[in-house]
Amino acid sequence: MKKAELTTQQIVTIIILIISFAVILFFIFRMNFGEIEKKEICHNSVLLKSKSVFGGNFDCQTTYVCISGGDDCEGFSYDTKIKIDFSKSDEEIKNQIFKAIGDEMTDCWWMFGEGKVNYGFMTKIKNEVIEISPFTDFHCAICSQIQFDKKIQEKFTSSINYFDFYRYLSNTKKDKQQTYINYLYNLPKADSLSDFVGVIKNINLPEEFILTEKYSIITETKNKNEFISPYFVKSSEVSDKEIGCEVFDITGA
């Protein structure tokens, strides 16, 4: 046998290495490290801005999420697809949808410091003196835009009751310590939809959301002491008139 020829053992070893590498790439893809990294970068930029007397820039981008029963979200360029298990009951499918939205909301709140990080200020130079000036208007971040595929739209053709969603957040733990509602709104429990009005700036929450529509997850800041927990609204209502945001300047496309 010539020295340049590969032995059977070497060929098998190469095949195993190739398969192992493919498996690793598959799990990296499934874990969506790209989106995790994007959210980490945003979180870090918020922390840096809060500590710098010169303000600095946010490095935060909107995440485009397709919540899918098996299809693509048509006409929607998404970077994350969350798959829903349609073998479950309708109630369990609905809870999977609620969890997907709730997780995006908690990611949003974490990225922007959970209301504990004073990033809500800008700096300017005036007569060679640094003057820290608070935001005069509500500045908003669109953390996520969410669309549902046709299978989900057809499954829930009428709509989903909005309070069912917040009831899920109230009764479901996001981790061992807290429910979603504890973490996002610092509430022990939600007994009615009106319980949320005070903590999200008296925004007029709808009674239902329609899955043929596109939705956005938004958080707001006015100054270093005023932060609005993330809320979930129809994207078409993201305007000055509907929700009170004067400027959407914290996140980029």
C-alpha positions in Angstrom: 0.0 0.0 0.0 1.3 3.4 -0.9 1.9 6.0 1.9 -0.4 8.5 0.3 -3.4 6.2 0.4 -5.9 6.5 3.3 -6.6 3.5 5.5 -10.1 2.4 6.3 -9.7 3.6 9.8 -8.6 7.1 8.7 -11.6 7.3 6.3 -14.0 6.3 9.1 -12.3 8.9 11.4 -12.7 11.6 8.8 -16.4 10.7 8.3 -17.0 10.8 12.0 -15.4 14.2 12.3 -17.5 15.6 9.4 -20.7 14.2 10.9 -19.8 15.6 14.4 -19.1 19.0 12.9 -22.4 19.0 11.1 -24.2 18.0 14.3 -22.5 20.9 16.1 -23.5 23.3 13.4 -27.1 22.0 13.6 -27.3 22.7 17.3 -25.7 26.1 17.0 -28.3 26.9 14.3 -31.2 25.6 16.5 -30.0 27.5 19.5 -30.0 30.7 17.4 -26.7 32.1 18.8 -26.9 35.0 16.3 -30.0 36.4 18.1 -28.6 35.7 21.5 -25.5 37.6 20.6 -27.5 40.5 19.2 -29.4 40.8 22.4 -26.2 40.6 24.5 -24.7 43.4 22.4 -27.8 45.6 23.0 -27.7 44.9 26.7 -24.0 45.7 26.9 -24.5 49.0 25.0 -27.3 50.0 27.4 -25.0 49.4 30.4 -22.1 51.3 28.8 -24.4 54.2 28.0 -25.6 54.3 31.6 -22.0 54.5 32.9 -20.6 57.0 30.4 -20.8 60.8 31.0 -20.6 61.2 27.3 -23.7 59.1 26.7 -22.6 56.9 23.8 -24.8 55.1 21.3 -27.2 52.3 21.6 -26.4 49.2 19.6 -29.8 47.6 19.7 -31.8 46.1 16.8 -35.4 45.0 16.4 -35.8 41.2 16.3 -38.2 39.9 13.7 -40.0 36.8 14.9 -42.2 34.3 13.0 -44.3 32.2 15.3 -45.0 29.1 13.2 -47.2 26.1 13.2 -45.0 24.7 10.4 -45.1 27.3 7.6 -43.2 30.4 6.9 -44.7 33.8 7.7 -45.5 35.1 4.3 -44.5 38.6 3.3 -42.4 39.0 6.5 -38.6 39.0 6.6 -37.9 37.3 9.9 -34.6 36.4 11.6 -36.1 34.1 14.2 -38.7 31.3 13.8 -40.4 29.9 16.9 -42.1 26.6 16.1 -45.3 25.6 17.8 -46.1 21.9 18.4 -49.5 21.4 16.7 -49.8 17.8 18.1 -51.0 19.4 21.4 -54.4 20.5 22.4 -55.7 23.9 21.4 -55.2 25.2 25.0 -51.6 24.0 25.0 -50.9 25.5 21.5 -52.3 28.8 22.8 -50.0 28.6 25.8 -47.0 27.9 23.5 -47.8 31.1 21.6 -48.1 33.0 24.9 -44.8 31.7 26.1 -43.1 32.8 22.8 -44.4 36.3 23.2 -43.7 36.4 26.9 -40.1 35.3 26.4 -39.6 38.1 23.8 -41.0 40.6 26.4 -38.7 39.4 29.1 -35.7 39.5 26.7 -36.7 43.1 26.0 -36.9 44.1 29.6 -33.5 42.4 30.4 -31.8 44.1 27.4 -32.8 47.6 28.8 -31.9 47.0 32.4 -35.1 45.9 34.0 -35.9 49.4 35.0 -32.8 49.6 37.2 -30.3 51.0 34.7 -30.3 54.8 34.2 -29.6 54.9 30.5 -32.3 57.5 29.8 -30.2 60.6 29.4 -28.3 62.4 26.6 -25.3 64.6 26.9 -24.3 67.8 25.1 -21.4 70.1 25.1 -22.2 73.7 26.1 -19.5 76.2 26.6 -17.0 73.4 27.1 -19.0 72.1 30.0 -20.7 68.7 29.9 -24.4 69.1 30.7 -26.5 66.0 31.3 -30.0 66.6 30.1 -32.9 64.2 30.5 -35.1 63.1 27.6 -37.9 65.6 27.3 -40.1 63.1 25.4 -40.8 59.4 25.6 -38.1 57.6 23.6 -39.1 54.1 22.6 -37.5 50.8 21.6 -39.2 48.3 19.3 -37.6 45.2 20.7 -39.5 42.7 18.5 -41.9 42.5 15.7 -44.0 39.3 15.6 -46.1 37.7 12.9 -48.0 34.4 12.9 -48.0 31.9 10.0 -51.1 30.7 8.2 -51.5 27.5 10.2 -51.7 29.5 13.4 -54.0 32.1 11.8 -56.3 29.3 10.6 -56.3 27.5 14.0 -57.5 30.7 15.8 -59.6 32.3 13.1 -61.7 34.4 15.5 -58.9 35.9 17.8 -57.3 35.3 21.1 -58.6 37.1 24.2 -56.0 39.6 25.4 -56.5 38.9 29.1 -56.0 35.1 28.5 -52.4 36.2 27.5 -51.9 38.2 30.6 -53.5 35.5 32.8 -50.9 33.2 31.4 -48.1 35.7 32.3 -49.7 35.9 35.8 -49.9 32.2 36.4 -46.7 30.9 34.7 -43.2 31.0 36.0 -40.5 32.3 33.7 -37.9 30.7 36.0 -37.8 29.1 39.4 -38.2 32.4 41.3 -40.6 34.5 39.3 -43.7 34.5 37.2 -43.6 36.5 34.0 -45.9 39.1 35.6 -43.6 39.4 38.7 -40.6 40.0 36.4 -42.1 42.3 33.9 -44.5 44.4 36.0 -43.6 43.7 39.6 -47.1 42.5 40.2 -47.9 39.5 42.4 -50.9 38.6 40.3 -53.3 40.0 37.7 -57.0 39.6 38.4 -58.1 41.8 35.5 -56.7 43.5 32.4 -57.1 46.9 34.2 -54.4 45.8 36.7 -51.9 46.5 33.9 -53.0 49.9 32.9 -51.1 51.8 35.6 -47.8 50.1 34.9 -47.8 50.6 31.2 -48.6 54.3 31.0 -52.4 54.0 30.7 -52.1 52.5 27.3 -55.5 51.4 26.0 -55.1 47.7 25.7 -57.4 45.8 23.4 -59.8 43.0 24.5 -58.3 40.6 21.9 -55.6 40.3 19.4 -56.1 39.0 15.9 -53.4 36.6 14.6 -53.6 37.9 11.0 -52.1 41.1 12.3 -48.5 42.0 13.0 -47.5 42.9 16.5 -44.7 44.8 18.3 -43.1 44.6 21.7 -42.2 48.0 22.9 -40.4 49.5 26.0 -40.1 53.2 26.7 -38.0 55.7 28.7 -38.5 59.4 29.5 -35.6 60.0 31.8 -33.3 58.3 34.2 -36.2 57.6 36.6 -39.0 56.7 34.3 -39.1 53.4 32.4 -42.1 51.6 31.0 -42.2 47.8 31.1 -42.5 46.0 27.7 -46.0 45.7 26.3 -47.5 44.0 23.3 -49.5 46.0 20.7 -50.6 45.9 17.1 -47.8 47.2 14.9 -50.2 49.4 13.0 -50.9 51.3 16.3 -47.2 52.1 16.9 -47.7 55.8 16.4 -47.7 59.0 18.5 -51.5 59.1 18.6 -52.0 55.5 19.7 -49.4 54.8 22.3 -47.7 58.1 23.1 -44.2 57.5 21.9 -42.7 60.6 20.5 -39.5 59.1 19.1 -38.5 55.5 18.1 -34.8 56.1 18.2 -33.3 53.4 20.5 -33.5 50.4 18.2 -32.6 50.0 14.5 -33.9 47.7 11.8 
